Amino acid sequence: MQSRRLEACRRDLAHREAASLSIVAVAQGWGFTSAAHFSRVFRAAYGMSPSEWRDTHRP
């Protein structure tokens, strides 16, 4: 379940439509209530922080 939520966050962070949303807002939208926990599990899953992912995959 967590991997599906992480994948949805990863997808949303790369979309232009979500560019106005903060990373925390994207994470909370997919059920992550702690920004620190989200950042930790995102980095463990993808090898970079959510902000690094967004910066490198933004259209």
mmJSON file of the N, C-alpha and C atoms, coordinates in Angstrom:
{"data_MODEL":{"atom_site":{
"group_PDB":["ATOM","ATOM","ATOM","ATOM","ATOM","ATOM","ATOM","ATOM","ATOM","ATOM","ATOM","ATOM","ATOM","ATOM","ATOM","ATOM","ATOM","ATOM","ATOM","ATOM","ATOM","ATOM","ATOM","ATOM","ATOM","ATOM","ATOM","ATOM","ATOM","ATOM","ATOM","ATOM","ATOM","ATOM","ATOM","ATOM","ATOM","ATOM","ATOM","ATOM","ATOM","ATOM","ATOM","ATOM","ATOM","ATOM","ATOM","ATOM","ATOM","ATOM","ATOM","ATOM","ATOM","ATOM","ATOM","ATOM","ATOM","ATOM","ATOM","ATOM","ATOM","ATOM","ATOM","ATOM","ATOM","ATOM","ATOM","ATOM","ATOM","ATOM","ATOM","ATOM","ATOM","ATOM","ATOM","ATOM","ATOM","ATOM","ATOM","ATOM","ATOM","ATOM","ATOM","ATOM","ATOM","ATOM","ATOM","ATOM","ATOM","ATOM","ATOM","ATOM","ATOM","ATOM","ATOM","ATOM","ATOM","ATOM","ATOM","ATOM","ATOM","ATOM","ATOM","ATOM","ATOM","ATOM","ATOM","ATOM","ATOM","ATOM","ATOM","ATOM","ATOM","ATOM","ATOM","ATOM","ATOM","ATOM","ATOM","ATOM","ATOM","ATOM","ATOM","ATOM","ATOM","ATOM","ATOM","ATOM","ATOM","ATOM","ATOM","ATOM","ATOM","ATOM","ATOM","ATOM","ATOM","ATOM","ATOM","ATOM","ATOM","ATOM","ATOM","ATOM","ATOM","ATOM","ATOM","ATOM","ATOM","ATOM","ATOM","ATOM","ATOM","ATOM","ATOM","ATOM","ATOM","ATOM","ATOM","ATOM","ATOM","ATOM","ATOM","ATOM","ATOM","ATOM","ATOM","ATOM","ATOM","ATOM","ATOM","ATOM","ATOM","ATOM","ATOM","ATOM","ATOM"],
"id":[1,2,3,4,5,6,7,8,9,10,11,12,13,14,15,16,17,18,19,20,21,22,23,24,25,26,27,28,29,30,31,32,33,34,35,36,37,38,39,40,41,42,43,44,45,46,47,48,49,50,51,52,53,54,55,56,57,58,59,60,61,62,63,64,65,66,67,68,69,70,71,72,73,74,75,76,77,78,79,80,81,82,83,84,85,86,87,88,89,90,91,92,93,94,95,96,97,98,99,100,101,102,103,104,105,106,107,108,109,110,111,112,113,114,115,116,117,118,119,120,121,122,123,124,125,126,127,128,129,130,131,132,133,134,135,136,137,138,139,140,141,142,143,144,145,146,147,148,149,150,151,152,153,154,155,156,157,158,159,160,161,162,163,164,165,166,167,168,169,170,171,172,173,174,175,176,177],
"type_symbol":["N","C","C","N","C","C","N","C","C","N","C","C","N","C","C","N","C","C","N","C","C","N","C","C","N","C","C","N","C","C","N","C","C","N","C","C","N","C","C","N","C","C","N","C","C","N","C","C","N","C","C","N","C","C","N","C","C","N","C","C","N","C","C","N","C","C","N","C","C","N","C","C","N","C","C","N","C","C","N","C","C","N","C","C","N","C","C","N","C","C","N","C","C","N","C","C","N","C","C","N","C","C","N","C","C","N","C","C","N","C","C","N","C","C","N","C","C","N","C","C","N","C","C","N","C","C","N","C","C","N","C","C","N","C","C","N","C","C","N","C","C","N","C","C","N","C","C","N","C","C","N","C","C","N","C","C","N","C","C","N","C","C","N","C","C","N","C","C","N","C","C","N","C","C","N","C","C"],
"label_atom_id":["N","CA","C","N","CA","C","N","CA","C","N","CA","C","N","CA","C","N","CA","C","N","CA","C","N","CA","C","N","CA","C","N","CA","C","N","CA","C","N","CA","C","N","CA","C","N","CA","C","N","CA","C","N","CA","C","N","CA","C","N","CA","C","N","CA","C","N","CA","C","N","CA","C","N","CA","C","N","CA","C","N","CA","C","N","CA","C","N","CA","C","N","CA","C","N","CA","C","N","CA","C","N","CA","C","N","CA","C","N","CA","C","N","CA","C","N","CA","C","N","CA","C","N","CA","C","N","CA","C","N","CA","C","N","CA","C","N","CA","C","N","CA","C","N","CA","C","N","CA","C","N","CA","C","N","CA","C","N","CA","C","N","CA","C","N","CA","C","N","CA","C","N","CA","C","N","CA","C","N","CA","C","N","CA","C","N","CA","C","N","CA","C","N","CA","C","N","CA","C","N","CA","C","N","CA","C"],
"label_alt_id":[null,null,null,null,null,null,null,null,null,null,null,null,null,null,null,null,null,null,null,null,null,null,null,null,null,null,null,null,null,null,null,null,null,null,null,null,null,null,null,null,null,null,null,null,null,null,null,null,null,null,null,null,null,null,null,null,null,null,null,null,null,null,null,null,null,null,null,null,null,null,null,null,null,null,null,null,null,null,null,null,null,null,null,null,null,null,null,null,null,null,null,null,null,null,null,null,null,null,null,null,null,null,null,null,null,null,null,null,null,null,null,null,null,null,null,null,null,null,null,null,null,null,null,null,null,null,null,null,null,null,null,null,null,null,null,null,null,null,null,null,null,null,null,null,null,null,null,null,null,null,null,null,null,null,null,null,null,null,null,null,null,null,null,null,null,null,null,null,null,null,null,null,null,null,null,null,null],
"label_comp_id":["MET","MET","MET","GLN","GLN","GLN","SER","SER","SER","ARG","ARG","ARG","ARG","ARG","ARG","LEU","LEU","LEU","GLU","GLU","GLU","ALA","ALA","ALA","CYS","CYS","CYS","ARG","ARG","ARG","ARG","ARG","ARG","ASP","ASP","ASP","LEU","LEU","LEU","ALA","ALA","ALA","HIS","HIS","HIS","ARG","ARG","ARG","GLU","GLU","GLU","ALA","ALA","ALA","ALA","ALA","ALA","SER","SER","SER","LEU","LEU","LEU","SER","SER","SER","ILE","ILE","ILE","VAL","VAL","VAL","ALA","ALA","ALA","VAL","VAL","VAL","ALA","ALA","ALA","GLN","GLN","GLN","GLY","GLY","GLY","TRP","TRP","TRP","GLY","GLY","GLY","PHE","PHE","PHE","THR","THR","THR","SER","SER","SER","ALA","ALA","ALA","ALA","ALA","ALA","HIS","HIS","HIS","PHE","PHE","PHE","SER","SER","SER","ARG","ARG","ARG","VAL","VAL","VAL","PHE","PHE","PHE","ARG","ARG","ARG","ALA","ALA","ALA","ALA","ALA","ALA","TYR","TYR","TYR","GLY","GLY","GLY","MET","MET","MET","SER","SER","SER","PRO","PRO","PRO","SER","SER","SER","GLU","GLU","GLU","TRP","TRP","TRP","ARG","ARG","ARG","ASP","ASP","ASP","THR","THR","THR","HIS","HIS","HIS","ARG","ARG","ARG","PRO","PRO","PRO"],
"label_asym_id":["A","A","A","A","A","A","A","A","A","A","A","A","A","A","A","A","A","A","A","A","A","A","A","A","A","A","A","A","A","A","A","A","A","A","A","A","A","A","A","A","A","A","A","A","A","A","A","A","A","A","A","A","A","A","A","A","A","A","A","A","A","A","A","A","A","A","A","A","A","A","A","A","A","A","A","A","A","A","A","A","A","A","A","A","A","A","A","A","A","A","A","A","A","A","A","A","A","A","A","A","A","A","A","A","A","A","A","A","A","A","A","A","A","A","A","A","A","A","A","A","A","A","A","A","A","A","A","A","A","A","A","A","A","A","A","A","A","A","A","A","A","A","A","A","A","A","A","A","A","A","A","A","A","A","A","A","A","A","A","A","A","A","A","A","A","A","A","A","A","A","A","A","A","A","A","A","A"],
"label_entity_id":["1","1","1","1","1","1","1","1","1","1","1","1","1","1","1","1","1","1","1","1","1","1","1","1","1","1","1","1","1","1","1","1","1","1","1","1","1","1","1","1","1","1","1","1","1","1","1","1","1","1","1","1","1","1","1","1","1","1","1","1","1","1","1","1","1","1","1","1","1","1","1","1","1","1","1","1","1","1","1","1","1","1","1","1","1","1","1","1","1","1","1","1","1","1","1","1","1","1","1","1","1","1","1","1","1","1","1","1","1","1","1","1","1","1","1","1","1","1","1","1","1","1","1","1","1","1","1","1","1","1","1","1","1","1","1","1","1","1","1","1","1","1","1","1","1","1","1","1","1","1","1","1","1","1","1","1","1","1","1","1","1","1","1","1","1","1","1","1","1","1","1","1","1","1","1","1","1"],
"label_seq_id":[1,1,1,2,2,2,3,3,3,4,4,4,5,5,5,6,6,6,7,7,7,8,8,8,9,9,9,10,10,10,11,11,11,12,12,12,13,13,13,14,14,14,15,15,15,16,16,16,17,17,17,18,18,18,19,19,19,20,20,20,21,21,21,22,22,22,23,23,23,24,24,24,25,25,25,26,26,26,27,27,27,28,28,28,29,29,29,30,30,30,31,31,31,32,32,32,33,33,33,34,34,34,35,35,35,36,36,36,37,37,37,38,38,38,39,39,39,40,40,40,41,41,41,42,42,42,43,43,43,44,44,44,45,45,45,46,46,46,47,47,47,48,48,48,49,49,49,50,50,50,51,51,51,52,52,52,53,53,53,54,54,54,55,55,55,56,56,56,57,57,57,58,58,58,59,59,59],
"pdbx_PDB_ins_code":[null,null,null,null,null,null,null,null,null,null,null,null,null,null,null,null,null,null,null,null,null,null,null,null,null,null,null,null,null,null,null,null,null,null,null,null,null,null,null,null,null,null,null,null,null,null,null,null,null,null,null,null,null,null,null,null,null,null,null,null,null,null,null,null,null,null,null,null,null,null,null,null,null,null,null,null,null,null,null,null,null,null,null,null,null,null,null,null,null,null,null,null,null,null,null,null,null,null,null,null,null,null,null,null,null,null,null,null,null,null,null,null,null,null,null,null,null,null,null,null,null,null,null,null,null,null,null,null,null,null,null,null,null,null,null,null,null,null,null,null,null,null,null,null,null,null,null,null,null,null,null,null,null,null,null,null,null,null,null,null,null,null,null,null,null,null,null,null,null,null,null,null,null,null,null,null,null],
"Cartn_x":[0.826,0.0,0.873,1.887,2.75,3.468,3.867,4.565,3.648,2.366,1.414,1.265,1.205,1.088,2.357,3.513,4.774,4.828,4.414,4.411,3.476,2.329,1.399,2.019,2.697,3.377,4.47,5.242,6.325,5.762,4.682,4.036,3.542,2.859,2.32,3.42,4.523,5.602,6.211,6.089,6.639,5.644,4.369,3.365,3.327,3.17,3.088,1.892,0.786,-0.42,-0.208,0.71,0.961,2.105,2.651,3.801,3.486,2.227,1.875,1.676,1.583,1.421,2.777,2.817,4.05,4.231,5.42,5.697,4.882,4.769,3.971,2.511,1.984,0.585,0.365,1.307,1.203,1.221,2.165,2.278,1.014,0.508,-0.701,-1.901,-1.933,-3.013,-3.061,-1.925,-1.857,-1.739,-2.044,-2.16,-0.944,0.105,1.271,1.037,1.023,0.714,1.963,3.114,4.362,5.301,5.717,6.635,7.973,8.443,9.727,9.649,8.579,8.405,8.319,7.534,7.413,8.773,9.525,10.844,11.767,11.724,12.568,12.219,10.946,10.558,10.707,10.511,10.714,12.177,13.077,14.515,14.931,14.398,14.741,14.27,13.117,12.549,13.2,13.535,13.967,15.379,16.063,17.454,17.679,16.617,16.741,15.555,15.716,14.627,13.492,12.307,11.191,11.511,12.206,12.533,13.551,14.518,15.465,14.736,13.786,12.998,12.227,11.558,10.768,11.652,12.807,13.712,14.236,14.475,15.037,13.986,12.718,11.672,10.548,10.732,9.714,9.77,8.617,8.616,9.052],
"Cartn_y":[-1.194,0.0,1.261,1.289,2.459,2.676,1.61,1.765,2.388,2.073,2.699,4.188,4.527,5.946,6.703,6.071,6.71,6.93,5.941,6.061,7.189,7.312,8.394,9.754,9.851,11.097,11.413,10.415,10.603,11.108,10.524,10.934,12.379,12.683,14.035,15.087,14.763,15.734,16.101,15.232,15.502,16.211,16.277,16.892,18.409,19.045,20.508,21.019,20.276,20.705,20.786,19.986,19.969,20.89,21.63,22.486,23.549,23.976,25.005,24.432,23.11,22.463,22.24,22.38,22.067,20.548,20.125,18.695,18.105,18.83,18.363,18.198,19.136,19.041,17.805,17.519,16.313,15.076,15.032,13.869,13.706,14.789,14.712,14.273,14.686,14.284,12.781,12.124,10.665,9.94,10.628,9.957,9.962,10.659,10.771,11.944,11.699,12.761,13.436,12.812,13.366,13.655,14.913,15.29,14.574,14.435,13.766,12.293,11.633,10.222,10.075,10.935,10.884,11.058,12.042,12.289,11.087,10.49,9.323,8.135,7.806,6.633,6.914,8.151,8.503,8.319,8.841,8.7,7.228,6.453,5.028,4.306,4.696,4.026,4.476,5.762,6.307,6.877,6.878,7.307,8.803,9.578,11.035,11.595,12.829,13.458,13.834,14.063,14.513,15.81,16.73,17.99,17.766,16.877,16.552,15.904,15.006,14.364,15.413,16.306,17.326,18.203,18.585,19.459,18.784,17.491,16.796,16.265,16.188,15.607,16.573,17.817,18.82,19.127,19.193,19.485,20.9],
"Cartn_z":[0.0,0.0,0.0,0.833,0.893,-0.436,-1.098,-2.376,-3.426,-3.396,-4.329,-4.043,-2.766,-2.404,-2.782,-2.581,-2.971,-4.477,-5.238,-6.694,-7.14,-6.502,-6.835,-6.51,-5.392,-5.027,-6.032,-6.394,-7.356,-8.683,-9.129,-10.379,-10.269,-9.163,-8.992,-8.89,-8.258,-8.12,-9.472,-10.447,-11.772,-12.696,-12.325,-13.192,-13.044,-14.154,-14.183,-13.374,-13.395,-12.687,-11.173,-10.656,-9.213,-8.812,-9.755,-9.471,-8.425,-8.354,-7.378,-5.978,-5.882,-4.574,-3.918,-2.614,-1.905,-1.867,-1.604,-1.488,-0.349,0.737,1.88,1.478,0.691,0.255,-0.614,-1.499,-2.333,-1.447,-0.509,0.387,1.23,1.777,2.59,1.761,0.503,-0.381,-0.609,-0.439,-0.598,0.734,1.824,3.111,4.012,3.617,4.495,5.432,6.726,7.68,8.237,8.073,8.575,7.403,7.276,6.202,6.347,7.576,7.809,7.404,7.773,7.412,5.889,5.247,3.798,3.134,3.565,2.975,3.155,4.33,4.628,3.734,3.634,2.84,1.348,0.916,-0.489,-0.856,-0.023,-0.286,-0.279,0.625,0.684,-0.574,-1.087,-2.263,-3.568,-3.693,-4.978,-4.998,-3.859,-3.836,-3.889,-3.753,-3.698,-2.94,-2.491,-1.735,-2.681,-2.132,-2.979,-3.724,-3.087,-3.772,-4.884,-4.677,-5.748,-6.923,-6.61,-7.664,-8.468,-7.759,-8.433,-9.315,-8.809,-9.576,-10.843,-10.792,-11.953,-12.922,-12.499,-13.354,-13.697,-13.373,-13.689,-15.177,-15.836,-17.287,-17.59],
"occupancy":[1.0,1.0,1.0,1.0,1.0,1.0,1.0,1.0,1.0,1.0,1.0,1.0,1.0,1.0,1.0,1.0,1.0,1.0,1.0,1.0,1.0,1.0,1.0,1.0,1.0,1.0,1.0,1.0,1.0,1.0,1.0,1.0,1.0,1.0,1.0,1.0,1.0,1.0,1.0,1.0,1.0,1.0,1.0,1.0,1.0,1.0,1.0,1.0,1.0,1.0,1.0,1.0,1.0,1.0,1.0,1.0,1.0,1.0,1.0,1.0,1.0,1.0,1.0,1.0,1.0,1.0,1.0,1.0,1.0,1.0,1.0,1.0,1.0,1.0,1.0,1.0,1.0,1.0,1.0,1.0,1.0,1.0,1.0,1.0,1.0,1.0,1.0,1.0,1.0,1.0,1.0,1.0,1.0,1.0,1.0,1.0,1.0,1.0,1.0,1.0,1.0,1.0,1.0,1.0,1.0,1.0,1.0,1.0,1.0,1.0,1.0,1.0,1.0,1.0,1.0,1.0,1.0,1.0,1.0,1.0,1.0,1.0,1.0,1.0,1.0,1.0,1.0,1.0,1.0,1.0,1.0,1.0,1.0,1.0,1.0,1.0,1.0,1.0,1.0,1.0,1.0,1.0,1.0,1.0,1.0,1.0,1.0,1.0,1.0,1.0,1.0,1.0,1.0,1.0,1.0,1.0,1.0,1.0,1.0,1.0,1.0,1.0,1.0,1.0,1.0,1.0,1.0,1.0,1.0,1.0,1.0,1.0,1.0,1.0,1.0,1.0,1.0],
"B_iso_or_equiv":[0.0,0.0,0.0,0.0,0.0,0.0,0.0,0.0,0.0,0.0,0.0,0.0,0.0,0.0,0.0,0.0,0.0,0.0,0.0,0.0,0.0,0.0,0.0,0.0,0.0,0.0,0.0,0.0,0.0,0.0,0.0,0.0,0.0,0.0,0.0,0.0,0.0,0.0,0.0,0.0,0.0,0.0,0.0,0.0,0.0,0.0,0.0,0.0,0.0,0.0,0.0,0.0,0.0,0.0,0.0,0.0,0.0,0.0,0.0,0.0,0.0,0.0,0.0,0.0,0.0,0.0,0.0,0.0,0.0,0.0,0.0,0.0,0.0,0.0,0.0,0.0,0.0,0.0,0.0,0.0,0.0,0.0,0.0,0.0,0.0,0.0,0.0,0.0,0.0,0.0,0.0,0.0,0.0,0.0,0.0,0.0,0.0,0.0,0.0,0.0,0.0,0.0,0.0,0.0,0.0,0.0,0.0,0.0,0.0,0.0,0.0,0.0,0.0,0.0,0.0,0.0,0.0,0.0,0.0,0.0,0.0,0.0,0.0,0.0,0.0,0.0,0.0,0.0,0.0,0.0,0.0,0.0,0.0,0.0,0.0,0.0,0.0,0.0,0.0,0.0,0.0,0.0,0.0,0.0,0.0,0.0,0.0,0.0,0.0,0.0,0.0,0.0,0.0,0.0,0.0,0.0,0.0,0.0,0.0,0.0,0.0,0.0,0.0,0.0,0.0,0.0,0.0,0.0,0.0,0.0,0.0,0.0,0.0,0.0,0.0,0.0,0.0],
"pdbx_formal_charge":[null,null,null,null,null,null,null,null,null,null,null,null,null,null,null,null,null,null,null,null,null,null,null,null,null,null,null,null,null,null,null,null,null,null,null,null,null,null,null,null,null,null,null,null,null,null,null,null,null,null,null,null,null,null,null,null,null,null,null,null,null,null,null,null,null,null,null,null,null,null,null,null,null,null,null,null,null,null,null,null,null,null,null,null,null,null,null,null,null,null,null,null,null,null,null,null,null,null,null,null,null,null,null,null,null,null,null,null,null,null,null,null,null,null,null,null,null,null,null,null,null,null,null,null,null,null,null,null,null,null,null,null,null,null,null,null,null,null,null,null,null,null,null,null,null,null,null,null,null,null,null,null,null,null,null,null,null,null,null,null,null,null,null,null,null,null,null,null,null,null,null,null,null,null,null,null,null],
"auth_seq_id":[1,1,1,2,2,2,3,3,3,4,4,4,5,5,5,6,6,6,7,7,7,8,8,8,9,9,9,10,10,10,11,11,11,12,12,12,13,13,13,14,14,14,15,15,15,16,16,16,17,17,17,18,18,18,19,19,19,20,20,20,21,21,21,22,22,22,23,23,23,24,24,24,25,25,25,26,26,26,27,27,27,28,28,28,29,29,29,30,30,30,31,31,31,32,32,32,33,33,33,34,34,34,35,35,35,36,36,36,37,37,37,38,38,38,39,39,39,40,40,40,41,41,41,42,42,42,43,43,43,44,44,44,45,45,45,46,46,46,47,47,47,48,48,48,49,49,49,50,50,50,51,51,51,52,52,52,53,53,53,54,54,54,55,55,55,56,56,56,57,57,57,58,58,58,59,59,59],
"auth_comp_id":["MET","MET","MET","GLN","GLN","GLN","SER","SER","SER","ARG","ARG","ARG","ARG","ARG","ARG","LEU","LEU","LEU","GLU","GLU","GLU","ALA","ALA","ALA","CYS","CYS","CYS","ARG","ARG","ARG","ARG","ARG","ARG","ASP","ASP","ASP","LEU","LEU","LEU","ALA","ALA","ALA","HIS","HIS","HIS","ARG","ARG","ARG","GLU","GLU","GLU","ALA","ALA","ALA","ALA","ALA","ALA","SER","SER","SER","LEU","LEU","LEU","SER","SER","SER","ILE","ILE","ILE","VAL","VAL","VAL","ALA","ALA","ALA","VAL","VAL","VAL","ALA","ALA","ALA","GLN","GLN","GLN","GLY","GLY","GLY","TRP","TRP","TRP","GLY","GLY","GLY","PHE","PHE","PHE","THR","THR","THR","SER","SER","SER","ALA","ALA","ALA","ALA","ALA","ALA","HIS","HIS","HIS","PHE","PHE","PHE","SER","SER","SER","ARG","ARG","ARG","VAL","VAL","VAL","PHE","PHE","PHE","ARG","ARG","ARG","ALA","ALA","ALA","ALA","ALA","ALA","TYR","TYR","TYR","GLY","GLY","GLY","MET","MET","MET","SER","SER","SER","PRO","PRO","PRO","SER","SER","SER","GLU","GLU","GLU","TRP","TRP","TRP","ARG","ARG","ARG","ASP","ASP","ASP","THR","THR","THR","HIS","HIS","HIS","ARG","ARG","ARG","PRO","PRO","PRO"],
"auth_asym_id":["A","A","A","A","A","A","A","A","A","A","A","A","A","A","A","A","A","A","A","A","A","A","A","A","A","A","A","A","A","A","A","A","A","A","A","A","A","A","A","A","A","A","A","A","A","A","A","A","A","A","A","A","A","A","A","A","A","A","A","A","A","A","A","A","A","A","A","A","A","A","A","A","A","A","A","A","A","A","A","A","A","A","A","A","A","A","A","A","A","A","A","A","A","A","A","A","A","A","A","A","A","A","A","A","A","A","A","A","A","A","A","A","A","A","A","A","A","A","A","A","A","A","A","A","A","A","A","A","A","A","A","A","A","A","A","A","A","A","A","A","A","A","A","A","A","A","A","A","A","A","A","A","A","A","A","A","A","A","A","A","A","A","A","A","A","A","A","A","A","A","A","A","A","A","A","A","A"],
"auth_atom_id":["N","CA","C","N","CA","C","N","CA","C","N","CA","C","N","CA","C","N","CA","C","N","CA","C","N","CA","C","N","CA","C","N","CA","C","N","CA","C","N","CA","C","N","CA","C","N","CA","C","N","CA","C","N","CA","C","N","CA","C","N","CA","C","N","CA","C","N","CA","C","N","CA","C","N","CA","C","N","CA","C","N","CA","C","N","CA","C","N","CA","C","N","CA","C","N","CA","C","N","CA","C","N","CA","C","N","CA","C","N","CA","C","N","CA","C","N","CA","C","N","CA","C","N","CA","C","N","CA","C","N","CA","C","N","CA","C","N","CA","C","N","CA","C","N","CA","C","N","CA","C","N","CA","C","N","CA","C","N","CA","C","N","CA","C","N","CA","C","N","CA","C","N","CA","C","N","CA","C","N","CA","C","N","CA","C","N","CA","C","N","CA","C","N","CA","C","N","CA","C","N","CA","C","N","CA","C"],
"pdbx_PDB_model_num":[1,1,1,1,1,1,1,1,1,1,1,1,1,1,1,1,1,1,1,1,1,1,1,1,1,1,1,1,1,1,1,1,1,1,1,1,1,1,1,1,1,1,1,1,1,1,1,1,1,1,1,1,1,1,1,1,1,1,1,1,1,1,1,1,1,1,1,1,1,1,1,1,1,1,1,1,1,1,1,1,1,1,1,1,1,1,1,1,1,1,1,1,1,1,1,1,1,1,1,1,1,1,1,1,1,1,1,1,1,1,1,1,1,1,1,1,1,1,1,1,1,1,1,1,1,1,1,1,1,1,1,1,1,1,1,1,1,1,1,1,1,1,1,1,1,1,1,1,1,1,1,1,1,1,1,1,1,1,1,1,1,1,1,1,1,1,1,1,1,1,1,1,1,1,1,1,1]
}}}
